[in-house]
């Protein structure tokens, strides 16, 4: 049964202000589009259910159609045109797989989900301009902050907003409905917030820095290991791509101090980290942490101002920056070598990782889970997906059919729908052809990164996108439309930033073809809105 979020308040268009501090109506529109697309999907159970796909596809299709009719034609780069064409081909292959699918209804559901992705990509590509990509990123960041604020409030104010799901096991999950997705969502926000704090003007850098005090605890209370991996990937990619990486490292190091203190306090709170905690203790510890966050916010604002004053007075030559960066990289490499030796050498580390990965160790103390290497049964899920791929390597078993294979061949009674890996599940369901189309579409923004990496916020956007690509290999992010939408919008922002000045405007024929495609998507999506809406209402009435 579909869960509906009731969490996203109305946010003014000021959130779409450009990073340079100047309001422009195109920027307001693009930023508002990014904010609403991500925030509304997140509040609708993360965009997991078919009703969310339908209204997303319907609204985005109309945004694209109106933009084609009312706005001067966008000058799309070859990469952006290839992205649109590749997504259309992927949709066509998924639809074609219904002819050999083990379950045509499940395959048609995947067709509808992919329509939502196509409409979102088409709308973003048509409305984006090289000057407005920053506003889009600000909108995405604002959405992660608003959603995370509500989610964190359910932990800090459990007597007012608290929710408990036995499956979630006291891990933050609202409003997305899945703790790992929420953790990655917060990691996206952290990566963008660091970029904004380092590159935006002070009036936007300050709220970006303050948002870390919401985003970091939200990530922590999901107790997901994969989200921390995604955050690490995102920050490393952003640092490596940024031409001023030393300055970015300094900003990150300074602004991480207050969130680190907040996380240390959260770690020591049994009532906030143990599923056996009483409501009374959780209320007391939650309010204590909330008060601490308020105090740390004052200190964080002072740190932002201090960093800006330091930047204005201290100049480090390019040669010195390079030397310091290399020394830091060498220190990190040395620390890793020492750690491996301390743990008994590469062989011992490999055995520990393998043994920990294959075991499950549930514990009421969620801090212990956070530092566990257990895969929680993913090894079996991935193994079965690979077996399915080997049976039908070219075309797969049909989109959306992994659950059928699992029910047929599962080694235990565990109930799952997805392989917890976008790429392995794609191989099993769509074969080599479908997976090649999917990977090709997802890889296109990566080719534009180096061409645009000197433009502000592009390294942070690339970091978010890289985090998504890595995390999608170990979880079902693709099924959570809000998470995928946030990442895809960051990837599209990179493409817009890299758009060549000499790009030719979209031809009338191409614009007409795209418009017709969006009309078709809108028509099918409208049927979905009506049909799934009636079904959801019937289910609610039956409860």
N, C-alpha and C positions, 0 to 999 in steps of 0.2 A: 504494500500500500504506500502510496506516495506521501512523503512528509513535506510540509510547507514551512518555509522559514518565515519568521515574522520579525526580522532583525534589522533590516537595512533602512535607516532613516533617510529622509530627503537631504541630499547634499547639494549645496549651491554650486553654480558653475564656476565659482572662484577656484575650485580645485583643479580646473582645467587651465589655469593660468600657465603661461609658458615659463620655462625655467629662467629665462632672462628677465622675468619680472614684468613683462608687458602683456596685457590682455589683448588678444586678437580674436575676432569672432571665429575664424577657422580653427584656431587653437582651442577655443572654448568648446566648439562642436566636437572636435576630434577627442579632446580630453573627456568630455561628457560621454561620448560613445564608449570609450575604453572603460570608464568608471562603471557605467550602467550595465554594460555587457557582462563584466566580471562580477560585480556586486550582486546583481539580480540573479545570475546563475548560481552564485555561491549560496544565496539565501533560499534558493529552491532546491534544497537537498544536494547542492553541488552540481546541479545539472545532470543528475544520474538517470532521471526518469524520462520516459518518452514525451510527456507533456512539455518538459523543459526544452527538449530538442525541437519540438514543433514550433513553439512560440519564438524560440531563438532564430530558427531558420526563417520563419515568416517575417519577423521584424527586420532582421538583417537583409533579407532579400529586398524588402521595400526601401530600406536605407540605400541600398545599392542602386535600385531603380530610380529613386528620386535624385540621387547624386548624378546619375548618368543624364537625367533630363534637365537638371537645374544648374549644375556646376560645370564650369569649363572642363573639357576632357583632360583626364590625368595623363601625364607622360610616363607610362610604365616602362620600367627597365625590362630587359630580356629575362632576368631572373624572376621578376614578378609575373610576367606573362607565362613563363614556364611553370611557376607555382600554381597559377590558376588552371592551366592546361593539365598539369599532373594531377591535381585534385579531381578534376572532371574525369580523367581516365581511371583514377582509383575508385571513384563512385561507380563508374560504368562496370569495372571488374567485379566490384562487390555485388552489384545488381545482377550481373551475368552469372555469378556463382550460385544464384538461386536455382539455376537449371540443373545443378548437380548436388545441391545442398542436401544434407540429411534432415534439415528442418527449414522449410521455406519461410514460415512466419518469423523465425529468429533472424534469418537473413534479411528479411524486409525491415526488421527493426534496425539492423546495422545500416541499411540504406538510408533510413530516416536520420540516424545519427550523423552519417557522413554528409548528408544534405545540410545539416546545421553547420558543420565545419566549412563546407563550401561557401555557404551564404556569409558566414562570418569573415572568411578570408576575402571574398569578393567585395564586401562592404568596406572592409578596412583598406584594401588596396586602392579602391576608387576614391575614398575620402582623404587618404593620407597624402601629404606633401612633404618634401624634404625639410621644410621649415616647421612642420607641425608634429613631427615624430616625438619630440620631447613632451609635448602636451599629452600625447597618448600614453607615454610611460608614466607621467604624473598621475593620470587617471587610473591606470592599473595599480600603481603604488597606493593611491588613496583607497581603492577598493579593498586591498589586502589589509590596510590599517583598520577600516571600519568593521570589516568582518572579524578580524582578530580581536578587536576591542570587545565586541559582543561575546565572542567565544571565551576570552579570558575572564569576562565578568561572570560567566556561569561557574567558574571555579572560585573566584574571589568572593562572590556573593551567592553561595549555594542556596541560602534560604529564600532568595528572591528570584534568581534565574537558573538555579541549579537543575541539571538533568542527569539521570543515571540510566545507562544502557548496560545490561548484563554482558552483552557481547563486547562492548567497548571496554569494559573492565576499568572504569574510572579514568579513562583517557579522554582528553578533550576531543570532541568530534563535531559539535554543533557550530554553525548551521549546515556544514557540508555533509554531515552524516558519516564520514569516514575519517578516522584519526590520522592515518598516514597522508591522506590528501590534504587535510588541514595543516599538517606539519610542513609539507612541501609548499603549500600556499603561503604560509608565514615566511618560509625561507626565501621565496620570491620577493616578498616585501622587504626583508632584511637586505637583500642584495641591491634592490633599487634604492632603498633608503640610504645605504652607504654611498652609492653613486651620487645621489642628490645632496647629501651632506658635504661631499667633497667638491661638487661642481656647480651647484645651484647658488643663487644669491642668498644672502643671509636670511631673508624673510621666508624662504622655502627650505633652506638648509636646516634651520632650527626645528621646524616641525618634523622634518625627516629624521633628524637625530633623536628627537623625543619619541618618535614612533618605535624606535628600537626597544624602548622600555615596555612596549606592548607586544611587539612581534616576537622578541626573544622568549619571554615567558610562555607565550602561546605555543611556540614551537616546542619548548621544553615539556609542557604538560601534555602534549600528545604522546610523549615517550616513544617516538618512532626513530629507529636508527637510520632508516633510509633518508629521512628528511634532513638529518644532520649531514649525511653524505652529500645530498644535493646542495646544501648550503656551502659545504666545503668546496665542491666543484664550482659552484657559481662564483664564489669569492676569488678562488684561484684563477679562474678564467678572466674575471674582471681585472685582477691585478696584472696578469701577464699581458693583457691587451692594452692596458692604459699606458699612454706615452709618459705620463707623470706618475708612474707606479710608486715611487718613494713617497710622494705627497699623499697618495691614496692609502698607503700602508700606515703612515703617521695618523691620518684621520681615523682609519679603522681601529688602530691600536688605542687611541685616546677615547674614542666614543664607545668602545667595547667595555670600558671600565665599569660604568654604572650598570649596564645590563648584566655584566658578570656578577656584580654584587647582588643583584636581584635574583639571579639564578642560584647563587650560593645559598641565599635565604630560602628559596623554594626547595632546594635539595634537602635542607635540614628540617623541613616541616613534614612530620609524619602524617599529619592530618590532610595534607595536600598531595601526598605521594603514595598513600596506601589505600587500597580498595576497601579495607576493613575499618577505615576511620569513621567516627561518629559524626553526625551532622553538626552537633554543637561544637566539636573541636575544629571541624572544617570551617565553620563560620568565623571562629575566633582567629584561626591562622590566616584565613583569607583576608580578613580586614587588616590584620597586621601587615601582610604583604602589600595590600593596596596602599596603606599609609606610607610604607617604605618607598613604593614606586613614585608617590607624589613628591617625597623629599628628594629622591634621586633625579626627578625631572628638573628640579631647580638646579641641581649640580650639573646635569647634562647640558642645560641651556648655557651655563657658564663655560663649560668646556668647549662648546661650539664657538662661542665668542673668543675664547682664548686661542683656539686653533687659528681662527681668521686673523687675529692680531699678530700671531707668530708668523703666519705666512706673509703678511705685509712687511715684516721687518727683517726676516731671515731669507737670504737667497743662497741656494745650493747650486753649484755649477753642474752642468750636465755630466761632466766627467766624474765628479764626486758622487752624484746620484747613481751612476752606473756602478761605481766601485762599491758603494754601500749595498746596492741591490744584489750584486754578485756575492758579497760577503754574507749577506743574509741567506741567500740560497745555499751557499756552502755550509753555513751553520745548520740549516734545516736538514740537509743531506747527512751531515755528520751525526746529528741527533738521531736520525732514523737508523743509521748504521749501528750506533751505540745501543739503541733499543733492541735491535735484532740480536746483537751479540749477547746482551743481558738476558734475553729470553731463551737463549740456548742455540742460536744460529738459525739460518734459513729453514732447515729441515724441521726443526722443532716448531718454529712459527707456523709453517705450513700445516703440520699435523694438528696443532692447536686450533687453527682456523677451520680445518676440515671437520674435526670432531665437534667443535662448537656449532658449526653450521648445520650439522645433521641431527643435532639434539634439540629437544624442546624443554624449556624450564620455566613454566609459569610460576609466578610468585606474586603474593599480594603487595610486596614492596616493588613498586614500579621503577625505582631507581636501579635496582638490580637488573631488571629487564632492559633498561636503557643501555647497559654496558655488556649485554649478552651478545654472543655471535650467532645465536640460534636463527635458523631460517624460517621457523614456524611452519614447516611442511612444504616450503616452496620447492625444495629439491624434487619431491614427488610430482608436483604440478609441472615443473619444467621438463622432467623426464617424460611424462606422458605427452606433453606438447610435441617434443622432439620425435617420439614414437609415431604420433599422428602425421607429422610431416614426412617421415620416411615412408609411410604407406602411400601418400599421394603428394609427392614432392612438387609436381608442376602446378596443380590448381588447388590443392587443399581440399578440405571436407565441406567447405562453404562457410561464408561469414556467419559468425554467431553460434557456431556449433560445438565449441570446445566443451561446454557443459555436458552435452550428450556423451561425448567421448569419456569425460570424467566419470559420469554416472555408470557407464558401461564397464570401464576398466580400472576404477579407483582402487587403491590398495587398502583403504580403510573407509570408515563411514563419514568422513568429512564432507560437508556440502560446500561446494564452490561453484562459481559461474565462470570465472576467468582464470587464465594461466598465470596471473601476476607477473606478466612480462609481455609488453606490447609486441616485441619482435618475435618471440617464440610463438605466441598465440597467432600472430599473423602468418607465420610459416605454416602452422597447423591448419589454419582455416582458409588462407588465400594462396598458399604455395609460394613458389619462387617468384612468379609473375606479380602477384599482389604485394608481396613483401618488397620487391624491387621498386614498385611504384610508391609505396608508403615511405620507404627509406629515401627515395629520390626527392619526394616532396619535402620531407622533414630536413633534408640536408641542404636545401637551397639557401636558406638564410646564412648558413655557415660560410658559404663562398663569398658572401658580401662583407663579412666581418672585417677583414684586413683592409678593404677599400675605405671603410668608414670608421675605423677604430679611433681616429683622431678627433672625431666629433663627440661632443659631450654626451654622456650617458650611454653611448653605444657599447662600451665595455661592460657596463652593468647589465644592459639589456641582453647582450650576448651571454653573460654569466647566467642569467635567468634561463635562457633558452637551453644552454648546455646542461644546466641542472635538470631540466625537464627531460632532455634526451637520455641522460644517464639514469634518472630515477624511473623512467618509463620501462627500463629493462628489468626492473625488479618489482613492479607493482602495476595495478590497473588504473593508471592515471588517465589513459585515453577514454575510459568510460566516465570519468568525472569531467564533464564539459567545462566547468568553471576553471579547473586547474589547467587543462589543455588550452582553453581560450586565453588565459593570462599569459601562458608561455608563447602561444602563437602570435599574439599581439606584440609581444616583445621581439619575436623574430621578424615580424612584418615591419616593425619600427626600424630594425637594422637595415632591412632592404630599402626602406624609404630614405634613410640617411645616406645610403650608398647609391641612390638613383643618380645616374649621370645627368649633367645639365643638358646635354644634347639629346636626351631621350625624346623620341617622337610621341606626340599625343596619340591616345587610343583612336584608331581609325573608326569611321562610322560603321563599317561592317563588323568590326570586332565589338564595338559598343552595342550594336544591335543584337549580335549573337549572345553577348553576356546578358543583356536585358531580357531576351527571350528565355534564356536558361534560368534567370532569377524569377521570371513569371511562373515557369513550370515548378520551380522549387516552392514558391509562395503558394501555389494552388495545392500541391500535395501537403504542404505544411498546414494549410488552413484545415484540410480534412483531418489531419492529425490533432490539431488543437480542439476541434469539435468532438472527435471521437474519443480521444484520450481524456478530455475534460469530462465528458459524460461518464466514462468508466470510473474516473477518480471520484466523481460525485456519488456514484452508486456504491463504491466501496466505502466511502465515508458514511453514507447513510446506513450501511449494513453493520457498521461497528457499534 
